[in-house]
Amino acid sequence: MDLVITTYGAYLHRRGELFAVKAEGATREVAARRVRSIVIATAASLSTDAVQLALEKNIDIVFVNRFGDPFGRVWHGRPGSTTTIRRTQLRVADTHTGFEMAREWMLEKVQNQVTFLEAARKRRPRLSARLTPDIQALRQVAERLRAIEGILDDVRGTVMGIEGKAARVYWRAINTMLPVKYRFAFRSRNPAKDPFNCLLNYAYGVLYGTVERACMLAGLDPYVGFIHTDHYCKPSLVFDLIERYRVWADETVLGLFASRKVKDSMFDNLTNGLTLNKEGKAVLMTRFGEYLDHAVRHRGRNVKRREVVQLDCHRIAAELIELSRGYEGDLPVATNGMDIEEEEEEGVE
């Protein structure tokens, strides 16, 4: 389970092998062995003993801002696996092999969207005429992605353009399924301009934390991406991989609207948008936690959805280890085509 702290002024400390959370005059205790991650989503305090227990049990402590985006993490300094994985990740990122890996992730995203919309069309036949053209358009996007060949530096612009078109089609379909009161004019972020985007952004923030943790445990470098380019302090690989799982957040948030769980009291007004308050966070995190803990069939096994992310990251790491064998004995090459050793010798006076 994820231990989520949303109460202002809460205090997290340790009692033996238990985490104790004191909030609003009451104390709740949770066995450390049951906790997977600790998410602190408000102004709270924690003891160093609680931090030590979390590190001993391989539990990460994630701090998220009011929009649900992780801004800090307490984690042990040990690598999740062999450094060979990260070395190979760097080497394949700009190759055709790297593009093929990234393209599969993007195709999985589009296929997930198609599957989600098809299921919605089946449940709500009255929307069939509106959803069918969008489903067909997304299938065409998938075919265009499959047809692209090359290395990422050459095709990144084309790929991002196709992805942008797919996003416009997909959000148009999602908007169709929302109650009229909650339909949105455009996707908005930090802050969101409407309740739907406010809930969705927060759910995506939870997913970011889940994917980043899975990357670290598998020995992947969260900051070496394939499709998303490298920028200062930008977890590019997390941005790449989360595309495979965004539909989980989409389905959860739409489900809240469909079941009439969304209330205006769940949001606080900002100068230029909305933010999710304690009530809203509790509703979303409870539903999303249940969704992520639900078992699904994955590669012949019944596993929780959140475990799917970890298994996928371990699979990517295994692929990189296999690819590393093809690099054994290779000398690194400088940008001008000379061996690095040769370049250094020419620089000696």
Contacts in CASP RR format, 6 or more apart in sequence:
PFRMAT RR
TARGET T0000
AUTHOR 0000-0000-0000
METHOD contacts of the structure
MODEL  1
MDLVITTYGAYLHRRGELFAVKAEGATREVAARRVRSIVIATAASLSTDA
VQLALEKNIDIVFVNRFGDPFGRVWHGRPGSTTTIRRTQLRVADTHTGFE
MAREWMLEKVQNQVTFLEAARKRRPRLSARLTPDIQALRQVAERLRAIEG
ILDDVRGTVMGIEGKAARVYWRAINTMLPVKYRFAFRSRNPAKDPFNCLL
NYAYGVLYGTVERACMLAGLDPYVGFIHTDHYCKPSLVFDLIERYRVWAD
ETVLGLFASRKVKDSMFDNLTNGLTLNKEGKAVLMTRFGEYLDHAVRHRG
RNVKRREVVQLDCHRIAAELIELSRGYEGDLPVATNGMDIEEEEEEGVE
1 30 0 8 1.000
1 34 0 8 1.000
1 35 0 8 1.000
1 36 0 8 1.000
1 293 0 8 1.000
2 35 0 8 1.000
2 36 0 8 1.000
2 37 0 8 1.000
2 38 0 8 1.000
2 39 0 8 1.000
2 285 0 8 1.000
2 289 0 8 1.000
3 19 0 8 1.000
3 21 0 8 1.000
3 30 0 8 1.000
3 35 0 8 1.000
3 37 0 8 1.000
3 38 0 8 1.000
3 39 0 8 1.000
4 39 0 8 1.000
4 41 0 8 1.000
4 281 0 8 1.000
4 285 0 8 1.000
5 12 0 8 1.000
5 21 0 8 1.000
5 23 0 8 1.000
5 38 0 8 1.000
5 39 0 8 1.000
5 40 0 8 1.000
5 41 0 8 1.000
5 42 0 8 1.000
5 44 0 8 1.000
6 41 0 8 1.000
6 42 0 8 1.000
6 278 0 8 1.000
6 281 0 8 1.000
6 282 0 8 1.000
6 285 0 8 1.000
7 23 0 8 1.000
7 24 0 8 1.000
7 42 0 8 1.000
7 44 0 8 1.000
7 278 0 8 1.000
8 42 0 8 1.000
8 43 0 8 1.000
8 44 0 8 1.000
8 278 0 8 1.000
9 23 0 8 1.000
9 42 0 8 1.000
9 43 0 8 1.000
9 44 0 8 1.000
9 45 0 8 1.000
10 21 0 8 1.000
10 22 0 8 1.000
10 23 0 8 1.000
10 42 0 8 1.000
10 44 0 8 1.000
10 45 0 8 1.000
11 21 0 8 1.000
11 22 0 8 1.000
11 23 0 8 1.000
11 44 0 8 1.000
11 45 0 8 1.000
11 46 0 8 1.000
11 47 0 8 1.000
12 19 0 8 1.000
12 20 0 8 1.000
12 21 0 8 1.000
12 38 0 8 1.000
12 40 0 8 1.000
12 44 0 8 1.000
12 45 0 8 1.000
12 46 0 8 1.000
12 47 0 8 1.000
12 50 0 8 1.000
13 19 0 8 1.000
13 20 0 8 1.000
13 22 0 8 1.000
13 46 0 8 1.000
13 47 0 8 1.000
13 49 0 8 1.000
13 50 0 8 1.000
14 20 0 8 1.000
14 47 0 8 1.000
14 49 0 8 1.000
14 50 0 8 1.000
14 52 0 8 1.000
14 53 0 8 1.000
15 29 0 8 1.000
16 53 0 8 1.000
17 31 0 8 1.000
17 32 0 8 1.000
17 33 0 8 1.000
17 53 0 8 1.000
18 29 0 8 1.000
18 30 0 8 1.000
18 31 0 8 1.000
18 32 0 8 1.000
19 29 0 8 1.000
19 30 0 8 1.000
19 31 0 8 1.000
19 32 0 8 1.000
19 35 0 8 1.000
19 38 0 8 1.000
19 50 0 8 1.000
19 53 0 8 1.000
19 54 0 8 1.000
20 27 0 8 1.000
20 28 0 8 1.000
20 29 0 8 1.000
21 27 0 8 1.000
21 28 0 8 1.000
21 29 0 8 1.000
21 30 0 8 1.000
32 53 0 8 1.000
32 54 0 8 1.000
32 57 0 8 1.000
32 59 0 8 1.000
33 57 0 8 1.000
35 54 0 8 1.000
35 57 0 8 1.000
35 59 0 8 1.000
36 59 0 8 1.000
36 306 0 8 1.000
37 59 0 8 1.000
37 60 0 8 1.000
37 61 0 8 1.000
37 62 0 8 1.000
37 209 0 8 1.000
37 210 0 8 1.000
37 213 0 8 1.000
38 54 0 8 1.000
38 59 0 8 1.000
38 60 0 8 1.000
38 61 0 8 1.000
38 62 0 8 1.000
39 62 0 8 1.000
39 64 0 8 1.000
39 206 0 8 1.000
39 285 0 8 1.000
40 46 0 8 1.000
40 61 0 8 1.000
40 62 0 8 1.000
40 63 0 8 1.000
40 64 0 8 1.000
41 64 0 8 1.000
41 68 0 8 1.000
41 281 0 8 1.000
42 278 0 8 1.000
46 61 0 8 1.000
51 61 0 8 1.000
51 74 0 8 1.000
53 59 0 8 1.000
54 60 0 8 1.000
54 61 0 8 1.000
54 74 0 8 1.000
55 74 0 8 1.000
55 75 0 8 1.000
55 76 0 8 1.000
58 76 0 8 1.000
60 73 0 8 1.000
60 74 0 8 1.000
60 75 0 8 1.000
60 213 0 8 1.000
61 73 0 8 1.000
61 74 0 8 1.000
61 75 0 8 1.000
62 70 0 8 1.000
62 72 0 8 1.000
62 73 0 8 1.000
62 209 0 8 1.000
62 213 0 8 1.000
63 70 0 8 1.000
63 71 0 8 1.000
63 72 0 8 1.000
63 73 0 8 1.000
64 70 0 8 1.000
64 71 0 8 1.000
64 205 0 8 1.000
64 206 0 8 1.000
65 71 0 8 1.000
66 275 0 8 1.000
66 276 0 8 1.000
67 189 0 8 1.000
67 190 0 8 1.000
67 191 0 8 1.000
67 192 0 8 1.000
67 201 0 8 1.000
67 202 0 8 1.000
67 205 0 8 1.000
67 275 0 8 1.000
67 276 0 8 1.000
68 201 0 8 1.000
68 202 0 8 1.000
68 205 0 8 1.000
68 206 0 8 1.000
68 276 0 8 1.000
69 190 0 8 1.000
69 201 0 8 1.000
69 205 0 8 1.000
69 208 0 8 1.000
70 205 0 8 1.000
70 208 0 8 1.000
70 209 0 8 1.000
70 212 0 8 1.000
73 209 0 8 1.000
73 212 0 8 1.000
75 216 0 8 1.000
79 86 0 8 1.000
79 219 0 8 1.000
80 216 0 8 1.000
80 217 0 8 1.000
80 218 0 8 1.000
80 219 0 8 1.000
81 218 0 8 1.000
81 219 0 8 1.000
81 317 0 8 1.000
82 219 0 8 1.000
82 321 0 8 1.000
84 320 0 8 1.000
84 321 0 8 1.000
84 324 0 8 1.000
85 218 0 8 1.000
85 219 0 8 1.000
85 220 0 8 1.000
85 317 0 8 1.000
85 320 0 8 1.000
85 321 0 8 1.000
85 324 0 8 1.000
86 219 0 8 1.000
86 220 0 8 1.000
86 221 0 8 1.000
86 224 0 8 1.000
87 324 0 8 1.000
88 320 0 8 1.000
88 321 0 8 1.000
88 323 0 8 1.000
88 324 0 8 1.000
88 327 0 8 1.000
89 220 0 8 1.000
89 221 0 8 1.000
89 224 0 8 1.000
89 237 0 8 1.000
89 320 0 8 1.000
90 221 0 8 1.000
90 224 0 8 1.000
91 327 0 8 1.000
92 98 0 8 1.000
92 101 0 8 1.000
92 320 0 8 1.000
92 323 0 8 1.000
93 152 0 8 1.000
93 224 0 8 1.000
93 225 0 8 1.000
93 226 0 8 1.000
94 151 0 8 1.000
94 152 0 8 1.000
94 153 0 8 1.000
95 151 0 8 1.000
96 149 0 8 1.000
96 150 0 8 1.000
96 151 0 8 1.000
97 323 0 8 1.000
98 152 0 8 1.000
98 226 0 8 1.000
99 150 0 8 1.000
99 151 0 8 1.000
99 152 0 8 1.000
99 155 0 8 1.000
99 226 0 8 1.000
101 226 0 8 1.000
101 316 0 8 1.000
101 319 0 8 1.000
102 152 0 8 1.000
102 226 0 8 1.000
102 227 0 8 1.000
102 240 0 8 1.000
103 145 0 8 1.000
103 146 0 8 1.000
103 148 0 8 1.000
103 159 0 8 1.000
105 227 0 8 1.000
105 240 0 8 1.000
105 241 0 8 1.000
105 243 0 8 1.000
105 244 0 8 1.000
106 145 0 8 1.000
106 159 0 8 1.000
106 163 0 8 1.000
106 227 0 8 1.000
106 243 0 8 1.000
107 142 0 8 1.000
107 145 0 8 1.000
107 146 0 8 1.000
108 243 0 8 1.000
108 244 0 8 1.000
109 243 0 8 1.000
109 244 0 8 1.000
109 246 0 8 1.000
109 247 0 8 1.000
110 138 0 8 1.000
110 141 0 8 1.000
110 142 0 8 1.000
110 145 0 8 1.000
110 166 0 8 1.000
111 142 0 8 1.000
112 244 0 8 1.000
112 246 0 8 1.000
112 247 0 8 1.000
113 138 0 8 1.000
113 166 0 8 1.000
113 170 0 8 1.000
113 247 0 8 1.000
114 135 0 8 1.000
114 138 0 8 1.000
114 139 0 8 1.000
114 142 0 8 1.000
115 247 0 8 1.000
116 247 0 8 1.000
116 250 0 8 1.000
116 251 0 8 1.000
117 131 0 8 1.000
117 134 0 8 1.000
117 135 0 8 1.000
117 138 0 8 1.000
117 170 0 8 1.000
117 173 0 8 1.000
118 135 0 8 1.000
120 127 0 8 1.000
120 131 0 8 1.000
120 177 0 8 1.000
121 127 0 8 1.000
121 128 0 8 1.000
121 131 0 8 1.000
121 132 0 8 1.000
121 135 0 8 1.000
124 177 0 8 1.000
127 176 0 8 1.000
127 177 0 8 1.000
130 173 0 8 1.000
130 176 0 8 1.000
131 173 0 8 1.000
131 176 0 8 1.000
131 177 0 8 1.000
134 169 0 8 1.000
134 170 0 8 1.000
134 172 0 8 1.000
134 173 0 8 1.000
135 173 0 8 1.000
137 166 0 8 1.000
137 169 0 8 1.000
138 166 0 8 1.000
138 169 0 8 1.000
138 170 0 8 1.000
141 162 0 8 1.000
141 165 0 8 1.000
141 166 0 8 1.000
141 169 0 8 1.000
144 162 0 8 1.000
145 159 0 8 1.000
145 162 0 8 1.000
148 155 0 8 1.000
148 158 0 8 1.000
148 159 0 8 1.000
149 155 0 8 1.000
152 159 0 8 1.000
152 226 0 8 1.000
152 227 0 8 1.000
156 227 0 8 1.000
156 229 0 8 1.000
159 227 0 8 1.000
160 227 0 8 1.000
167 187 0 8 1.000
171 187 0 8 1.000
174 250 0 8 1.000
174 254 0 8 1.000
175 183 0 8 1.000
175 184 0 8 1.000
177 254 0 8 1.000
177 258 0 8 1.000
178 184 0 8 1.000
178 196 0 8 1.000
178 254 0 8 1.000
178 257 0 8 1.000
179 257 0 8 1.000
182 194 0 8 1.000
182 195 0 8 1.000
182 196 0 8 1.000
182 257 0 8 1.000
182 262 0 8 1.000
183 196 0 8 1.000
184 193 0 8 1.000
184 194 0 8 1.000
184 196 0 8 1.000
184 197 0 8 1.000
185 193 0 8 1.000
185 194 0 8 1.000
186 193 0 8 1.000
187 197 0 8 1.000
188 194 0 8 1.000
188 197 0 8 1.000
188 273 0 8 1.000
189 197 0 8 1.000
189 201 0 8 1.000
190 201 0 8 1.000
191 198 0 8 1.000
191 270 0 8 1.000
191 272 0 8 1.000
191 273 0 8 1.000
191 274 0 8 1.000
191 275 0 8 1.000
192 198 0 8 1.000
192 200 0 8 1.000
192 201 0 8 1.000
192 273 0 8 1.000
192 274 0 8 1.000
193 273 0 8 1.000
193 274 0 8 1.000
194 274 0 8 1.000
195 262 0 8 1.000
195 264 0 8 1.000
195 266 0 8 1.000
195 267 0 8 1.000
195 274 0 8 1.000
196 253 0 8 1.000
196 257 0 8 1.000
198 267 0 8 1.000
198 274 0 8 1.000
198 275 0 8 1.000
198 276 0 8 1.000
199 253 0 8 1.000
199 256 0 8 1.000
199 262 0 8 1.000
199 276 0 8 1.000
199 280 0 8 1.000
199 284 0 8 1.000
200 249 0 8 1.000
200 250 0 8 1.000
200 253 0 8 1.000
202 276 0 8 1.000
202 281 0 8 1.000
202 284 0 8 1.000
203 249 0 8 1.000
203 252 0 8 1.000
203 253 0 8 1.000
203 284 0 8 1.000
203 288 0 8 1.000
204 242 0 8 1.000
204 246 0 8 1.000
204 249 0 8 1.000
206 249 0 8 1.000
206 285 0 8 1.000
206 288 0 8 1.000
207 242 0 8 1.000
207 245 0 8 1.000
207 246 0 8 1.000
207 248 0 8 1.000
207 249 0 8 1.000
208 235 0 8 1.000
208 238 0 8 1.000
208 242 0 8 1.000
209 238 0 8 1.000
210 245 0 8 1.000
210 292 0 8 1.000
210 306 0 8 1.000
210 309 0 8 1.000
211 238 0 8 1.000
211 241 0 8 1.000
211 242 0 8 1.000
211 245 0 8 1.000
211 309 0 8 1.000
211 313 0 8 1.000
212 222 0 8 1.000
212 235 0 8 1.000
212 238 0 8 1.000
214 309 0 8 1.000
214 310 0 8 1.000
214 312 0 8 1.000
214 313 0 8 1.000
215 221 0 8 1.000
215 222 0 8 1.000
215 237 0 8 1.000
215 238 0 8 1.000
215 241 0 8 1.000
215 313 0 8 1.000
216 222 0 8 1.000
217 310 0 8 1.000
217 313 0 8 1.000
217 314 0 8 1.000
218 310 0 8 1.000
218 313 0 8 1.000
218 314 0 8 1.000
218 316 0 8 1.000
218 317 0 8 1.000
219 317 0 8 1.000
220 237 0 8 1.000
220 313 0 8 1.000
220 316 0 8 1.000
220 317 0 8 1.000
220 320 0 8 1.000
221 237 0 8 1.000
222 235 0 8 1.000
222 236 0 8 1.000
222 237 0 8 1.000
222 238 0 8 1.000
223 230 0 8 1.000
223 233 0 8 1.000
223 234 0 8 1.000
223 235 0 8 1.000
223 236 0 8 1.000
223 237 0 8 1.000
224 230 0 8 1.000
224 236 0 8 1.000
224 237 0 8 1.000
225 236 0 8 1.000
225 237 0 8 1.000
225 239 0 8 1.000
225 240 0 8 1.000
226 236 0 8 1.000
226 237 0 8 1.000
226 240 0 8 1.000
227 239 0 8 1.000
227 240 0 8 1.000
228 234 0 8 1.000
228 236 0 8 1.000
228 237 0 8 1.000
228 239 0 8 1.000
228 240 0 8 1.000
229 236 0 8 1.000
230 236 0 8 1.000
241 309 0 8 1.000
241 312 0 8 1.000
241 313 0 8 1.000
244 312 0 8 1.000
245 308 0 8 1.000
245 309 0 8 1.000
248 291 0 8 1.000
248 292 0 8 1.000
248 305 0 8 1.000
249 288 0 8 1.000
251 291 0 8 1.000
252 284 0 8 1.000
252 287 0 8 1.000
252 288 0 8 1.000
252 291 0 8 1.000
253 284 0 8 1.000
255 261 0 8 1.000
255 287 0 8 1.000
256 262 0 8 1.000
256 283 0 8 1.000
256 284 0 8 1.000
256 287 0 8 1.000
261 283 0 8 1.000
261 287 0 8 1.000
262 283 0 8 1.000
263 279 0 8 1.000
265 277 0 8 1.000
265 279 0 8 1.000
266 276 0 8 1.000
266 277 0 8 1.000
266 279 0 8 1.000
266 280 0 8 1.000
266 283 0 8 1.000
267 274 0 8 1.000
267 275 0 8 1.000
267 276 0 8 1.000
267 277 0 8 1.000
267 280 0 8 1.000
268 274 0 8 1.000
268 275 0 8 1.000
268 276 0 8 1.000
268 277 0 8 1.000
276 284 0 8 1.000
291 305 0 8 1.000
292 304 0 8 1.000
292 305 0 8 1.000
292 306 0 8 1.000
293 304 0 8 1.000
293 305 0 8 1.000
293 306 0 8 1.000
294 304 0 8 1.000
294 305 0 8 1.000
295 302 0 8 1.000
295 303 0 8 1.000
295 304 0 8 1.000
295 305 0 8 1.000
296 302 0 8 1.000
296 303 0 8 1.000
296 304 0 8 1.000
296 305 0 8 1.000
296 308 0 8 1.000
298 308 0 8 1.000
298 311 0 8 1.000
299 311 0 8 1.000
303 311 0 8 1.000
331 339 0 8 1.000
331 340 0 8 1.000
331 341 0 8 1.000
332 339 0 8 1.000
332 340 0 8 1.000
333 339 0 8 1.000
333 340 0 8 1.000
334 340 0 8 1.000
334 343 0 8 1.000
336 343 0 8 1.000
338 346 0 8 1.000
END
